[in-house]
Amino acid sequence: MDINFLRSIVTVAAFVVFIGILVWACLPSRKAEFDDAAQLPFQSE
């Protein structure tokens, strides 16, 4: 194994993690939670 092969594997793994986070954040079931979090700065105590 040379260093370029390891770099390629790390790059692909990082891309897969990025796509996973993107899909997780865009799921319709997460919308309500994100909408609530977006309103936190505007709520008075």
CHARMM internal coordinates of N, CA and C (Angstrom, degrees):
IC EDIT
DIST 1 N 1 CA 1.4432
DIST 1 CA 1 C 1.5187
ANGL 1 N 1 CA 1 C 109.37
DIST 1 C 2 N 1.2915
ANGL 1 CA 1 C 2 N 115.92
DIHE 1 N 1 CA 1 C 2 N 130.82
DIST 2 N 2 CA 1.4576
ANGL 1 C 2 N 2 CA 117.09
DIHE 1 CA 1 C 2 N 2 CA 175.90
DIST 2 CA 2 C 1.5362
ANGL 2 N 2 CA 2 C 108.96
DIHE 1 C 2 N 2 CA 2 C -107.39
DIST 2 C 3 N 1.3070
ANGL 2 CA 2 C 3 N 115.60
DIHE 2 N 2 CA 2 C 3 N 171.43
DIST 3 N 3 CA 1.4589
ANGL 2 C 3 N 3 CA 121.60
DIHE 2 CA 2 C 3 N 3 CA -173.28
DIST 3 CA 3 C 1.5250
ANGL 3 N 3 CA 3 C 111.99
DIHE 2 C 3 N 3 CA 3 C -64.24
DIST 3 C 4 N 1.3173
ANGL 3 CA 3 C 4 N 118.80
DIHE 3 N 3 CA 3 C 4 N -32.57
DIST 4 N 4 CA 1.4602
ANGL 3 C 4 N 4 CA 121.14
DIHE 3 CA 3 C 4 N 4 CA -179.27
DIST 4 CA 4 C 1.5261
ANGL 4 N 4 CA 4 C 111.87
DIHE 3 C 4 N 4 CA 4 C -67.42
DIST 4 C 5 N 1.3202
ANGL 4 CA 4 C 5 N 117.07
DIHE 4 N 4 CA 4 C 5 N -34.77
DIST 5 N 5 CA 1.4573
ANGL 4 C 5 N 5 CA 120.75
DIHE 4 CA 4 C 5 N 5 CA 176.69
DIST 5 CA 5 C 1.5283
ANGL 5 N 5 CA 5 C 110.28
DIHE 4 C 5 N 5 CA 5 C -65.80
DIST 5 C 6 N 1.3280
ANGL 5 CA 5 C 6 N 117.27
DIHE 5 N 5 CA 5 C 6 N -42.91
DIST 6 N 6 CA 1.4587
ANGL 5 C 6 N 6 CA 121.45
DIHE 5 CA 5 C 6 N 6 CA 178.25
DIST 6 CA 6 C 1.5285
ANGL 6 N 6 CA 6 C 110.86
DIHE 5 C 6 N 6 CA 6 C -64.69
DIST 6 C 7 N 1.3196
ANGL 6 CA 6 C 7 N 116.73
DIHE 6 N 6 CA 6 C 7 N -39.83
DIST 7 N 7 CA 1.4696
ANGL 6 C 7 N 7 CA 120.42
DIHE 6 CA 6 C 7 N 7 CA 177.26
DIST 7 CA 7 C 1.5221
ANGL 7 N 7 CA 7 C 110.74
DIHE 6 C 7 N 7 CA 7 C -62.96
DIST 7 C 8 N 1.3064
ANGL 7 CA 7 C 8 N 116.64
DIHE 7 N 7 CA 7 C 8 N -38.74
DIST 8 N 8 CA 1.4649
ANGL 7 C 8 N 8 CA 120.36
DIHE 7 CA 7 C 8 N 8 CA 178.58
DIST 8 CA 8 C 1.5211
ANGL 8 N 8 CA 8 C 110.79
DIHE 7 C 8 N 8 CA 8 C -64.62
DIST 8 C 9 N 1.3127
ANGL 8 CA 8 C 9 N 116.82
DIHE 8 N 8 CA 8 C 9 N -42.33
DIST 9 N 9 CA 1.4602
ANGL 8 C 9 N 9 CA 120.63
DIHE 8 CA 8 C 9 N 9 CA 179.63
DIST 9 CA 9 C 1.5265
ANGL 9 N 9 CA 9 C 110.63
DIHE 8 C 9 N 9 CA 9 C -64.37
DIST 9 C 10 N 1.3188
ANGL 9 CA 9 C 10 N 117.69
DIHE 9 N 9 CA 9 C 10 N -42.94
DIST 10 N 10 CA 1.4606
ANGL 9 C 10 N 10 CA 121.26
DIHE 9 CA 9 C 10 N 10 CA 178.83
DIST 10 CA 10 C 1.5249
ANGL 10 N 10 CA 10 C 110.48
DIHE 9 C 10 N 10 CA 10 C -64.37
DIST 10 C 11 N 1.3177
ANGL 10 CA 10 C 11 N 117.74
DIHE 10 N 10 CA 10 C 11 N -39.28
DIST 11 N 11 CA 1.4608
ANGL 10 C 11 N 11 CA 121.20
DIHE 10 CA 10 C 11 N 11 CA 178.64
DIST 11 CA 11 C 1.5217
ANGL 11 N 11 CA 11 C 111.14
DIHE 10 C 11 N 11 CA 11 C -64.19
DIST 11 C 12 N 1.3181
ANGL 11 CA 11 C 12 N 117.20
DIHE 11 N 11 CA 11 C 12 N -45.47
DIST 12 N 12 CA 1.4625
ANGL 11 C 12 N 12 CA 120.79
DIHE 11 CA 11 C 12 N 12 CA 179.29
DIST 12 CA 12 C 1.5286
ANGL 12 N 12 CA 12 C 110.18
DIHE 11 C 12 N 12 CA 12 C -65.19
DIST 12 C 13 N 1.3241
ANGL 12 CA 12 C 13 N 117.68
DIHE 12 N 12 CA 12 C 13 N -40.75
DIST 13 N 13 CA 1.4655
ANGL 12 C 13 N 13 CA 120.60
DIHE 12 CA 12 C 13 N 13 CA 178.80
DIST 13 CA 13 C 1.5258
ANGL 13 N 13 CA 13 C 111.02
DIHE 12 C 13 N 13 CA 13 C -63.45
DIST 13 C 14 N 1.3166
ANGL 13 CA 13 C 14 N 117.79
DIHE 13 N 13 CA 13 C 14 N -41.98
DIST 14 N 14 CA 1.4602
ANGL 13 C 14 N 14 CA 121.40
DIHE 13 CA 13 C 14 N 14 CA 178.47
DIST 14 CA 14 C 1.5245
ANGL 14 N 14 CA 14 C 110.59
DIHE 13 C 14 N 14 CA 14 C -64.48
DIST 14 C 15 N 1.3229
ANGL 14 CA 14 C 15 N 117.39
DIHE 14 N 14 CA 14 C 15 N -38.77
DIST 15 N 15 CA 1.4614
ANGL 14 C 15 N 15 CA 121.07
DIHE 14 CA 14 C 15 N 15 CA 178.61
DIST 15 CA 15 C 1.5282
ANGL 15 N 15 CA 15 C 110.72
DIHE 14 C 15 N 15 CA 15 C -65.56
DIST 15 C 16 N 1.3233
ANGL 15 CA 15 C 16 N 117.21
DIHE 15 N 15 CA 15 C 16 N -40.81
DIST 16 N 16 CA 1.4595
ANGL 15 C 16 N 16 CA 121.15
DIHE 15 CA 15 C 16 N 16 CA 178.99
DIST 16 CA 16 C 1.5315
ANGL 16 N 16 CA 16 C 110.06
DIHE 15 C 16 N 16 CA 16 C -64.56
DIST 16 C 17 N 1.3124
ANGL 16 CA 16 C 17 N 117.28
DIHE 16 N 16 CA 16 C 17 N -41.49
DIST 17 N 17 CA 1.4655
ANGL 16 C 17 N 17 CA 120.81
DIHE 16 CA 16 C 17 N 17 CA 177.45
DIST 17 CA 17 C 1.5233
ANGL 17 N 17 CA 17 C 109.98
DIHE 16 C 17 N 17 CA 17 C -63.78
DIST 17 C 18 N 1.3206
ANGL 17 CA 17 C 18 N 117.66
DIHE 17 N 17 CA 17 C 18 N -42.53
DIST 18 N 18 CA 1.4608
ANGL 17 C 18 N 18 CA 121.63
DIHE 17 CA 17 C 18 N 18 CA 178.23
DIST 18 CA 18 C 1.5249
ANGL 18 N 18 CA 18 C 111.17
DIHE 17 C 18 N 18 CA 18 C -59.92
DIST 18 C 19 N 1.3126
ANGL 18 CA 18 C 19 N 117.52
DIHE 18 N 18 CA 18 C 19 N -46.09
DIST 19 N 19 CA 1.4688
ANGL 18 C 19 N 19 CA 121.43
DIHE 18 CA 18 C 19 N 19 CA 178.98
DIST 19 CA 19 C 1.5285
ANGL 19 N 19 CA 19 C 109.80
DIHE 18 C 19 N 19 CA 19 C -63.57
DIST 19 C 20 N 1.3207
ANGL 19 CA 19 C 20 N 117.33
DIHE 19 N 19 CA 19 C 20 N -39.48
DIST 20 N 20 CA 1.4618
ANGL 19 C 20 N 20 CA 120.93
DIHE 19 CA 19 C 20 N 20 CA 178.00
DIST 20 CA 20 C 1.5213
ANGL 20 N 20 CA 20 C 112.34
DIHE 19 C 20 N 20 CA 20 C -61.97
DIST 20 C 21 N 1.3222
ANGL 20 CA 20 C 21 N 117.10
DIHE 20 N 20 CA 20 C 21 N -43.30
DIST 21 N 21 CA 1.4644
ANGL 20 C 21 N 21 CA 120.89
DIHE 20 CA 20 C 21 N 21 CA 177.58
DIST 21 CA 21 C 1.5224
ANGL 21 N 21 CA 21 C 110.39
DIHE 20 C 21 N 21 CA 21 C -65.81
DIST 21 C 22 N 1.3055
ANGL 21 CA 21 C 22 N 116.81
DIHE 21 N 21 CA 21 C 22 N -40.32
DIST 22 N 22 CA 1.4649
ANGL 21 C 22 N 22 CA 121.16
DIHE 21 CA 21 C 22 N 22 CA 178.62
DIST 22 CA 22 C 1.5256
ANGL 22 N 22 CA 22 C 111.15
DIHE 21 C 22 N 22 CA 22 C -61.84
DIST 22 C 23 N 1.3111
ANGL 22 CA 22 C 23 N 117.49
DIHE 22 N 22 CA 22 C 23 N -44.84
DIST 23 N 23 CA 1.4652
ANGL 22 C 23 N 23 CA 121.43
DIHE 22 CA 22 C 23 N 23 CA 178.68
DIST 23 CA 23 C 1.5262
ANGL 23 N 23 CA 23 C 109.99
DIHE 22 C 23 N 23 CA 23 C -65.33
DIST 23 C 24 N 1.3337
ANGL 23 CA 23 C 24 N 117.28
DIHE 23 N 23 CA 23 C 24 N -43.06
DIST 24 N 24 CA 1.4555
ANGL 23 C 24 N 24 CA 121.57
DIHE 23 CA 23 C 24 N 24 CA 179.41
DIST 24 CA 24 C 1.5357
ANGL 24 N 24 CA 24 C 111.23
DIHE 23 C 24 N 24 CA 24 C -59.93
DIST 24 C 25 N 1.3264
ANGL 24 CA 24 C 25 N 116.57
DIHE 24 N 24 CA 24 C 25 N -42.29
DIST 25 N 25 CA 1.4604
ANGL 24 C 25 N 25 CA 120.70
DIHE 24 CA 24 C 25 N 25 CA -177.84
DIST 25 CA 25 C 1.5201
ANGL 25 N 25 CA 25 C 112.20
DIHE 24 C 25 N 25 CA 25 C -72.02
DIST 25 C 26 N 1.3036
ANGL 25 CA 25 C 26 N 118.42
DIHE 25 N 25 CA 25 C 26 N -25.28
DIST 26 N 26 CA 1.4621
ANGL 25 C 26 N 26 CA 121.45
DIHE 25 CA 25 C 26 N 26 CA -176.29
DIST 26 CA 26 C 1.5218
ANGL 26 N 26 CA 26 C 113.44
DIHE 25 C 26 N 26 CA 26 C -96.77
DIST 26 C 27 N 1.3203
ANGL 26 CA 26 C 27 N 118.25
DIHE 26 N 26 CA 26 C 27 N 2.76
DIST 27 N 27 CA 1.4580
ANGL 26 C 27 N 27 CA 120.09
DIHE 26 CA 26 C 27 N 27 CA 179.04
DIST 27 CA 27 C 1.5252
ANGL 27 N 27 CA 27 C 110.32
DIHE 26 C 27 N 27 CA 27 C -65.38
DIST 27 C 28 N 1.3048
ANGL 27 CA 27 C 28 N 117.56
DIHE 27 N 27 CA 27 C 28 N 136.88
DIST 28 N 28 CA 1.4703
ANGL 27 C 28 N 28 CA 120.00
DIHE 27 CA 27 C 28 N 28 CA 179.47
DIST 28 CA 28 C 1.5283
ANGL 28 N 28 CA 28 C 113.34
DIHE 27 C 28 N 28 CA 28 C -60.06
DIST 28 C 29 N 1.3162
ANGL 28 CA 28 C 29 N 118.16
DIHE 28 N 28 CA 28 C 29 N -28.97
DIST 29 N 29 CA 1.4582
ANGL 28 C 29 N 29 CA 120.40
DIHE 28 CA 28 C 29 N 29 CA -179.35
DIST 29 CA 29 C 1.5306
ANGL 29 N 29 CA 29 C 112.09
DIHE 28 C 29 N 29 CA 29 C -69.29
DIST 29 C 30 N 1.3281
ANGL 29 CA 29 C 30 N 118.49
DIHE 29 N 29 CA 29 C 30 N -17.74
DIST 30 N 30 CA 1.4600
ANGL 29 C 30 N 30 CA 122.54
DIHE 29 CA 29 C 30 N 30 CA 179.89
DIST 30 CA 30 C 1.5268
ANGL 30 N 30 CA 30 C 112.40
DIHE 29 C 30 N 30 CA 30 C -88.73
DIST 30 C 31 N 1.3275
ANGL 30 CA 30 C 31 N 117.70
DIHE 30 N 30 CA 30 C 31 N -10.53
DIST 31 N 31 CA 1.4621
ANGL 30 C 31 N 31 CA 121.68
DIHE 30 CA 30 C 31 N 31 CA -173.60
DIST 31 CA 31 C 1.5248
ANGL 31 N 31 CA 31 C 112.42
DIHE 30 C 31 N 31 CA 31 C -59.41
DIST 31 C 32 N 1.3068
ANGL 31 CA 31 C 32 N 118.32
DIHE 31 N 31 CA 31 C 32 N -44.62
DIST 32 N 32 CA 1.4650
ANGL 31 C 32 N 32 CA 120.99
DIHE 31 CA 31 C 32 N 32 CA -178.08
DIST 32 CA 32 C 1.5293
ANGL 32 N 32 CA 32 C 111.14
DIHE 31 C 32 N 32 CA 32 C -61.97
DIST 32 C 33 N 1.3164
ANGL 32 CA 32 C 33 N 116.65
DIHE 32 N 32 CA 32 C 33 N -42.88
DIST 33 N 33 CA 1.4655
ANGL 32 C 33 N 33 CA 120.08
DIHE 32 CA 32 C 33 N 33 CA -179.97
DIST 33 CA 33 C 1.5301
ANGL 33 N 33 CA 33 C 111.14
DIHE 32 C 33 N 33 CA 33 C -64.95
DIST 33 C 34 N 1.3219
ANGL 33 CA 33 C 34 N 117.09
DIHE 33 N 33 CA 33 C 34 N -41.48
DIST 34 N 34 CA 1.4588
ANGL 33 C 34 N 34 CA 120.34
DIHE 33 CA 33 C 34 N 34 CA 179.37
DIST 34 CA 34 C 1.5229
ANGL 34 N 34 CA 34 C 111.56
DIHE 33 C 34 N 34 CA 34 C -69.59
DIST 34 C 35 N 1.3251
ANGL 34 CA 34 C 35 N 118.05
DIHE 34 N 34 CA 34 C 35 N -34.77
DIST 35 N 35 CA 1.4591
ANGL 34 C 35 N 35 CA 120.93
DIHE 34 CA 34 C 35 N 35 CA 176.53
DIST 35 CA 35 C 1.5269
ANGL 35 N 35 CA 35 C 110.71
DIHE 34 C 35 N 35 CA 35 C -65.01
DIST 35 C 36 N 1.3219
ANGL 35 CA 35 C 36 N 116.79
DIHE 35 N 35 CA 35 C 36 N -41.02
DIST 36 N 36 CA 1.4649
ANGL 35 C 36 N 36 CA 120.45
DIHE 35 CA 35 C 36 N 36 CA 176.72
DIST 36 CA 36 C 1.5306
ANGL 36 N 36 CA 36 C 110.95
DIHE 35 C 36 N 36 CA 36 C -63.37
DIST 36 C 37 N 1.3061
ANGL 36 CA 36 C 37 N 116.96
DIHE 36 N 36 CA 36 C 37 N -43.28
DIST 37 N 37 CA 1.4641
ANGL 36 C 37 N 37 CA 120.81
DIHE 36 CA 36 C 37 N 37 CA 179.59
DIST 37 CA 37 C 1.5281
ANGL 37 N 37 CA 37 C 111.45
DIHE 36 C 37 N 37 CA 37 C -65.61
DIST 37 C 38 N 1.3171
ANGL 37 CA 37 C 38 N 117.64
DIHE 37 N 37 CA 37 C 38 N -32.83
DIST 38 N 38 CA 1.4561
ANGL 37 C 38 N 38 CA 121.27
DIHE 37 CA 37 C 38 N 38 CA 179.97
DIST 38 CA 38 C 1.5219
ANGL 38 N 38 CA 38 C 111.39
DIHE 37 C 38 N 38 CA 38 C -69.39
DIST 38 C 39 N 1.3168
ANGL 38 CA 38 C 39 N 117.30
DIHE 38 N 38 CA 38 C 39 N -25.28
DIST 39 N 39 CA 1.4725
ANGL 38 C 39 N 39 CA 121.10
DIHE 38 CA 38 C 39 N 39 CA -178.52
DIST 39 CA 39 C 1.5327
ANGL 39 N 39 CA 39 C 113.05
DIHE 38 C 39 N 39 CA 39 C -89.20
DIST 39 C 40 N 1.3089
ANGL 39 CA 39 C 40 N 118.83
DIHE 39 N 39 CA 39 C 40 N -7.80
DIST 40 N 40 CA 1.4598
ANGL 39 C 40 N 40 CA 121.48
DIHE 39 CA 39 C 40 N 40 CA -177.85
DIST 40 CA 40 C 1.5324
ANGL 40 N 40 CA 40 C 114.01
DIHE 39 C 40 N 40 CA 40 C -55.99
DIST 40 C 41 N 1.3188
ANGL 40 CA 40 C 41 N 120.61
DIHE 40 N 40 CA 40 C 41 N -42.76
DIST 41 N 41 CA 1.4833
ANGL 40 C 41 N 41 CA 118.66
DIHE 40 CA 40 C 41 N 41 CA -179.14
DIST 41 CA 41 C 1.5352
ANGL 41 N 41 CA 41 C 112.94
DIHE 40 C 41 N 41 CA 41 C -64.89
DIST 41 C 42 N 1.3055
ANGL 41 CA 41 C 42 N 117.93
DIHE 41 N 41 CA 41 C 42 N -20.79
DIST 42 N 42 CA 1.4538
ANGL 41 C 42 N 42 CA 120.75
DIHE 41 CA 41 C 42 N 42 CA -175.33
DIST 42 CA 42 C 1.5223
ANGL 42 N 42 CA 42 C 113.22
DIHE 41 C 42 N 42 CA 42 C -96.27
DIST 42 C 43 N 1.3076
ANGL 42 CA 42 C 43 N 117.94
DIHE 42 N 42 CA 42 C 43 N -4.15
DIST 43 N 43 CA 1.4597
ANGL 42 C 43 N 43 CA 121.20
DIHE 42 CA 42 C 43 N 43 CA -179.61
DIST 43 CA 43 C 1.5241
ANGL 43 N 43 CA 43 C 109.63
DIHE 42 C 43 N 43 CA 43 C -86.44
DIST 43 C 44 N 1.3156
ANGL 43 CA 43 C 44 N 115.52
DIHE 43 N 43 CA 43 C 44 N 134.89
DIST 44 N 44 CA 1.4649
ANGL 43 C 44 N 44 CA 118.60
DIHE 43 CA 43 C 44 N 44 CA 176.94
DIST 44 CA 44 C 1.5305
ANGL 44 N 44 CA 44 C 109.40
DIHE 43 C 44 N 44 CA 44 C -87.88
DIST 44 C 45 N 1.2888
ANGL 44 CA 44 C 45 N 114.97
DIHE 44 N 44 CA 44 C 45 N 154.71
DIST 45 N 45 CA 1.4670
ANGL 44 C 45 N 45 CA 118.89
DIHE 44 CA 44 C 45 N 45 CA -176.52
DIST 45 CA 45 C 1.4817
ANGL 45 N 45 CA 45 C 112.88
DIHE 44 C 45 N 45 CA 45 C -83.34
END
COOR INIT
IC SEED 1 N 1 CA 1 C
IC BUILD
